[in-house]
Amino acid sequence: QALFGYPVPVWHHHRLIRDESGRRLAKRDQARALATLRDEGATPADIRAMLGLRAAPVRA
């Protein structure tokens, strides 16, 4: 992409994210989508807390 002058995406690999029951969050397992959680009123901080994450990731 850089060769064509397009912005280079920033990627982040994270550990497998699971719900409070230990099931992985995946569409094929009918996990609720982030958009659904947001539509239900969850804030980004709420979602991070649900996943056991404390703060927003630091971007370089």
MOPAC internal coordinates of N, CA, C and O (Angstrom, degrees):
PM7 1SCF
backbone

  N    0.0000 0     0.00 0     0.00 0    0    0    0
  C    1.4410 1     0.00 0     0.00 0    1    0    0
  C    1.5174 1   111.06 1     0.00 0    2    1    0
  O    1.2310 1   120.75 1   142.42 1    3    2    1
  N    1.3102 1   116.17 1   -37.58 1    3    2    1
  C    1.4616 1   119.59 1  -179.86 1    5    3    2
  C    1.5227 1   110.84 1   -62.13 1    6    5    3
  O    1.2310 1   120.36 1   145.91 1    7    6    5
  N    1.3393 1   116.92 1   -34.09 1    7    6    5
  C    1.4655 1   120.38 1   179.44 1    9    7    6
  C    1.5228 1   112.04 1   -62.24 1   10    9    7
  O    1.2310 1   120.52 1   150.60 1   11   10    9
  N    1.3290 1   116.60 1   -29.40 1   11   10    9
  C    1.4575 1   121.44 1   179.88 1   13   11   10
  C    1.5245 1   112.71 1   -94.54 1   14   13   11
  O    1.2310 1   120.43 1  -177.72 1   15   14   13
  N    1.3203 1   116.78 1     2.28 1   15   14   13
  C    1.4546 1   120.56 1   178.98 1   17   15   14
  C    1.5192 1   114.26 1    82.92 1   18   17   15
  O    1.2310 1   120.48 1  -169.22 1   19   18   17
  N    1.3433 1   116.69 1    10.78 1   19   18   17
  C    1.4617 1   119.91 1   178.15 1   21   19   18
  C    1.5189 1   109.75 1   -85.38 1   22   21   19
  O    1.2310 1   120.27 1   -26.95 1   23   22   21
  N    1.3286 1   117.09 1   153.05 1   23   22   21
  C    1.4629 1   118.59 1   177.20 1   25   23   22
  C    1.5329 1   110.56 1   -63.07 1   26   25   23
  O    1.2310 1   121.09 1   -36.92 1   27   26   25
  N    1.2970 1   115.52 1   143.08 1   27   26   25
  C    1.4584 1   121.00 1   178.02 1   29   27   26
  C    1.5232 1   107.83 1   -86.91 1   30   29   27
  O    1.2310 1   119.74 1   -54.76 1   31   30   29
  N    1.3386 1   118.10 1   125.24 1   31   30   29
  C    1.4665 1   119.87 1  -178.65 1   33   31   30
  C    1.5288 1   111.46 1   -67.93 1   34   33   31
  O    1.2310 1   121.37 1   -26.74 1   35   34   33
  N    1.3161 1   114.98 1   153.26 1   35   34   33
  C    1.4556 1   121.67 1   175.06 1   37   35   34
  C    1.5211 1   106.88 1  -102.80 1   38   37   35
  O    1.2310 1   120.43 1   -54.84 1   39   38   37
  N    1.3131 1   116.78 1   125.16 1   39   38   37
  C    1.4567 1   121.87 1  -178.43 1   41   39   38
  C    1.5148 1   109.91 1  -108.95 1   42   41   39
  O    1.2310 1   121.30 1   -30.18 1   43   42   41
  N    1.3023 1   115.12 1   149.82 1   43   42   41
  C    1.4593 1   120.98 1   175.78 1   45   43   42
  C    1.5172 1   107.67 1  -136.47 1   46   45   43
  O    1.2310 1   120.42 1   -57.63 1   47   46   45
  N    1.3099 1   116.80 1   122.37 1   47   46   45
  C    1.4628 1   121.16 1   175.54 1   49   47   46
  C    1.5222 1   107.24 1   -99.32 1   50   49   47
  O    1.2310 1   120.68 1   -47.14 1   51   50   49
  N    1.2991 1   116.30 1   132.86 1   51   50   49
  C    1.4605 1   120.74 1  -178.11 1   53   51   50
  C    1.5156 1   109.58 1  -127.53 1   54   53   51
  O    1.2310 1   121.55 1   -12.40 1   55   54   53
  N    1.2828 1   114.63 1   167.60 1   55   54   53
  C    1.4617 1   119.99 1   177.23 1   57   55   54
  C    1.5214 1   109.24 1   -67.35 1   58   57   55
  O    1.2310 1   120.50 1   -15.51 1   59   58   57
  N    1.3129 1   116.64 1   164.49 1   59   58   57
  C    1.4534 1   121.26 1   177.48 1   61   59   58
  C    1.5258 1   108.70 1   -61.55 1   62   61   59
  O    1.2310 1   120.75 1   -51.21 1   63   62   61
  N    1.3018 1   116.17 1   128.79 1   63   62   61
  C    1.4619 1   120.71 1  -178.31 1   65   63   62
  C    1.5191 1   108.80 1   -97.23 1   66   65   63
  O    1.2310 1   121.03 1   -49.34 1   67   66   65
  N    1.3110 1   115.64 1   130.66 1   67   66   65
  C    1.4681 1   122.12 1  -177.65 1   69   67   66
  C    1.5244 1   109.86 1  -122.49 1   70   69   67
  O    1.2310 1   121.38 1   -22.23 1   71   70   69
  N    1.3364 1   114.97 1   157.77 1   71   70   69
  C    1.4583 1   119.35 1   177.47 1   73   71   70
  C    1.5254 1   109.73 1   -83.61 1   74   73   71
  O    1.2310 1   120.97 1     4.14 1   75   74   73
  N    1.3250 1   115.74 1  -175.86 1   75   74   73
  C    1.4645 1   120.15 1  -176.37 1   77   75   74
  C    1.5233 1   112.96 1   -65.09 1   78   77   75
  O    1.2310 1   119.92 1   162.56 1   79   78   77
  N    1.3492 1   117.75 1   -17.44 1   79   78   77
  C    1.4667 1   121.81 1   178.05 1   81   79   78
  C    1.5233 1   112.24 1   -93.41 1   82   81   79
  O    1.2310 1   120.34 1   178.49 1   83   82   81
  N    1.3154 1   116.96 1    -1.51 1   83   82   81
  C    1.4514 1   120.80 1  -179.43 1   85   83   82
  C    1.5206 1   114.54 1    90.93 1   86   85   83
  O    1.2310 1   120.29 1   179.44 1   87   86   85
  N    1.3299 1   117.05 1    -0.56 1   87   86   85
  C    1.4680 1   120.34 1   177.98 1   89   87   86
  C    1.5188 1   108.94 1   -79.86 1   90   89   87
  O    1.2310 1   120.92 1   -37.63 1   91   90   89
  N    1.3327 1   115.84 1   142.37 1   91   90   89
  C    1.4599 1   118.56 1   179.33 1   93   91   90
  C    1.5214 1   110.32 1   -69.74 1   94   93   91
  O    1.2310 1   120.98 1   -31.55 1   95   94   93
  N    1.3111 1   115.73 1   148.45 1   95   94   93
  C    1.4560 1   120.91 1   177.79 1   97   95   94
  C    1.5224 1   107.99 1   -88.30 1   98   97   95
  O    1.2310 1   121.21 1   -78.10 1   99   98   97
  N    1.3224 1   115.29 1   101.90 1   99   98   97
  C    1.4606 1   121.01 1  -178.59 1  101   99   98
  C    1.5205 1   108.64 1  -146.53 1  102  101   99
  O    1.2310 1   121.24 1   -35.91 1  103  102  101
  N    1.3439 1   115.22 1   144.09 1  103  102  101
  C    1.4663 1   119.76 1   179.20 1  105  103  102
  C    1.5194 1   111.02 1   -58.59 1  106  105  103
  O    1.2310 1   120.37 1   141.30 1  107  106  105
  N    1.3350 1   116.91 1   -38.70 1  107  106  105
  C    1.4655 1   118.77 1  -177.01 1  109  107  106
  C    1.5218 1   111.99 1   -67.68 1  110  109  107
  O    1.2310 1   119.96 1   164.26 1  111  110  109
  N    1.3242 1   117.69 1   -15.74 1  111  110  109
  C    1.4611 1   122.14 1   176.05 1  113  111  110
  C    1.5254 1   112.00 1  -101.51 1  114  113  111
  O    1.2310 1   120.64 1  -164.48 1  115  114  113
  N    1.3330 1   116.39 1    15.52 1  115  114  113
  C    1.4649 1   124.21 1   179.79 1  117  115  114
  C    1.5278 1   113.35 1    58.15 1  118  117  115
  O    1.2310 1   120.68 1  -145.28 1  119  118  117
  N    1.3162 1   116.31 1    34.72 1  119  118  117
  C    1.4641 1   119.97 1   175.45 1  121  119  118
  C    1.5267 1   108.93 1   -69.80 1  122  121  119
  O    1.2310 1   120.75 1   -31.00 1  123  122  121
  N    1.3125 1   116.18 1   149.00 1  123  122  121
  C    1.4654 1   119.97 1   177.65 1  125  123  122
  C    1.5183 1   109.69 1   -68.64 1  126  125  123
  O    1.2310 1   120.75 1   -40.23 1  127  126  125
  N    1.3088 1   116.18 1   139.77 1  127  126  125
  C    1.4609 1   121.76 1  -179.41 1  129  127  126
  C    1.5258 1   110.48 1   -77.81 1  130  129  127
  O    1.2310 1   120.98 1   -24.43 1  131  130  129
  N    1.3230 1   115.74 1   155.57 1  131  130  129
  C    1.4652 1   119.88 1   175.72 1  133  131  130
  C    1.5202 1   110.86 1   -57.82 1  134  133  131
  O    1.2310 1   120.47 1   141.16 1  135  134  133
  N    1.3298 1   116.71 1   -38.84 1  135  134  133
  C    1.4704 1   120.01 1   179.38 1  137  135  134
  C    1.5213 1   110.47 1   -60.86 1  138  137  135
  O    1.2310 1   120.07 1   141.76 1  139  138  137
  N    1.3245 1   117.48 1   -38.24 1  139  138  137
  C    1.4658 1   121.05 1   178.26 1  141  139  138
  C    1.5210 1   110.25 1   -64.75 1  142  141  139
  O    1.2310 1   120.83 1   134.62 1  143  142  141
  N    1.3225 1   116.02 1   -45.38 1  143  142  141
  C    1.4636 1   119.29 1   178.30 1  145  143  142
  C    1.5245 1   110.79 1   -60.04 1  146  145  143
  O    1.2310 1   120.56 1   137.28 1  147  146  145
  N    1.3402 1   116.53 1   -42.72 1  147  146  145
  C    1.4673 1   120.15 1   179.32 1  149  147  146
  C    1.5194 1   110.61 1   -64.82 1  150  149  147
  O    1.2310 1   120.03 1   138.27 1  151  150  149
  N    1.3542 1   117.55 1   -41.73 1  151  150  149
  C    1.4655 1   121.20 1   178.20 1  153  151  150
  C    1.5235 1   111.37 1   -61.92 1  154  153  151
  O    1.2310 1   120.52 1   150.31 1  155  154  153
  N    1.3248 1   116.61 1   -29.69 1  155  154  153
  C    1.4634 1   121.70 1   178.76 1  157  155  154
  C    1.5258 1   112.00 1   -81.96 1  158  157  155
  O    1.2310 1   120.40 1  -179.83 1  159  158  157
  N    1.3396 1   116.85 1     0.17 1  159  158  157
  C    1.4597 1   120.35 1   175.15 1  161  159  158
  C    1.5157 1   115.66 1   102.31 1  162  161  159
  O    1.2310 1   119.81 1  -178.30 1  163  162  161
  N    1.3243 1   117.97 1     1.70 1  163  162  161
  C    1.4645 1   119.92 1   179.68 1  165  163  162
  C    1.5262 1   109.76 1   -71.30 1  166  165  163
  O    1.2310 1   120.94 1   -45.02 1  167  166  165
  N    1.3082 1   115.80 1   134.98 1  167  166  165
  C    1.4644 1   121.41 1   176.18 1  169  167  166
  C    1.5324 1   108.49 1   -88.40 1  170  169  167
  O    1.2310 1   120.00 1   -14.82 1  171  170  169
  N    1.3325 1   117.60 1   165.18 1  171  170  169
  C    1.4689 1   118.43 1   174.46 1  173  171  170
  C    1.5337 1   112.09 1   -55.02 1  174  173  171
  O    1.2310 1   120.39 1   141.28 1  175  174  173
  N    1.3235 1   116.86 1   -38.72 1  175  174  173
  C    1.4693 1   120.09 1   178.45 1  177  175  174
  C    1.5269 1   110.71 1   -64.30 1  178  177  175
  O    1.2310 1   120.07 1   140.39 1  179  178  177
  N    1.3390 1   117.47 1   -39.61 1  179  178  177
  C    1.4663 1   121.10 1   177.28 1  181  179  178
  C    1.5251 1   110.79 1   -60.77 1  182  181  179
  O    1.2310 1   120.90 1   135.72 1  183  182  181
  N    1.3252 1   115.89 1   -44.28 1  183  182  181
  C    1.4655 1   120.75 1  -177.75 1  185  183  182
  C    1.5235 1   110.27 1   -66.29 1  186  185  183
  O    1.2310 1   120.19 1   137.12 1  187  186  185
  N    1.3313 1   117.24 1   -42.88 1  187  186  185
  C    1.4652 1   119.61 1   176.67 1  189  187  186
  C    1.5245 1   110.40 1   -60.13 1  190  189  187
  O    1.2310 1   120.13 1   139.54 1  191  190  189
  N    1.3221 1   117.36 1   -40.46 1  191  190  189
  C    1.4632 1   120.70 1   179.21 1  193  191  190
  C    1.5279 1   110.87 1   -64.99 1  194  193  191
  O    1.2310 1   119.94 1   140.37 1  195  194  193
  N    1.3405 1   117.72 1   -39.63 1  195  194  193
  C    1.4690 1   121.29 1   178.01 1  197  195  194
  C    1.5239 1   111.18 1   -59.97 1  198  197  195
  O    1.2310 1   120.87 1   148.28 1  199  198  197
  N    1.3297 1   115.95 1   -31.72 1  199  198  197
  C    1.4604 1   121.54 1  -177.18 1  201  199  198
  C    1.5196 1   112.68 1   -91.36 1  202  201  199
  O    1.2310 1   120.72 1   179.20 1  203  202  201
  N    1.3192 1   116.23 1    -0.80 1  203  202  201
  C    1.4498 1   119.78 1  -179.60 1  205  203  202
  C    1.5153 1   113.48 1    81.05 1  206  205  203
  O    1.2310 1   120.49 1  -162.22 1  207  206  205
  N    1.3282 1   116.68 1    17.78 1  207  206  205
  C    1.4615 1   121.43 1   177.83 1  209  207  206
  C    1.5197 1   108.16 1   -98.69 1  210  209  207
  O    1.2310 1   119.99 1   -38.97 1  211  210  209
  N    1.3046 1   117.63 1   141.03 1  211  210  209
  C    1.4613 1   120.00 1  -174.40 1  213  211  210
  C    1.5101 1   114.38 1   -90.38 1  214  213  211
  O    1.2310 1   119.37 1   136.91 1  215  214  213
  N    1.2989 1   118.81 1   -43.09 1  215  214  213
  C    1.4641 1   120.30 1  -174.10 1  217  215  214
  C    1.5207 1   109.65 1  -137.59 1  218  217  215
  O    1.2310 1   121.50 1   -11.87 1  219  218  217
  N    1.3060 1   114.73 1   168.13 1  219  218  217
  C    1.4661 1   120.01 1   177.60 1  221  219  218
  C    1.5236 1   109.11 1   -65.70 1  222  221  219
  O    1.2310 1   120.40 1   -34.52 1  223  222  221
  N    1.3324 1   116.84 1   145.48 1  223  222  221
  C    1.4660 1   118.81 1   178.19 1  225  223  222
  C    1.5230 1   111.37 1   -64.73 1  226  225  223
  O    1.2310 1   120.91 1   -29.82 1  227  226  225
  N    1.3077 1   115.86 1   150.18 1  227  226  225
  C    1.4610 1   121.71 1   178.14 1  229  227  226
  C    1.5163 1   107.83 1   -88.50 1  230  229  227
  O    1.2310 1   120.56 1   -53.09 1  231  230  229
  N    1.3250 1   116.54 1   126.91 1  231  230  229
  C    1.4668 1   120.37 1   178.94 1  233  231  230
  C    1.5125 1   109.91 1   -96.07 1  234  233  231
  O    1.2310 1   121.30 1   -41.77 1  235  234  233
  N    1.3073 1   115.11 1   138.23 1  235  234  233
  C    1.4699 1   120.17 1  -179.46 1  237  235  234
  C    1.5064 1   110.66 1   -80.82 1  238  237  235
  O    1.2310 1   120.10 1   180.00 1  239  238  237

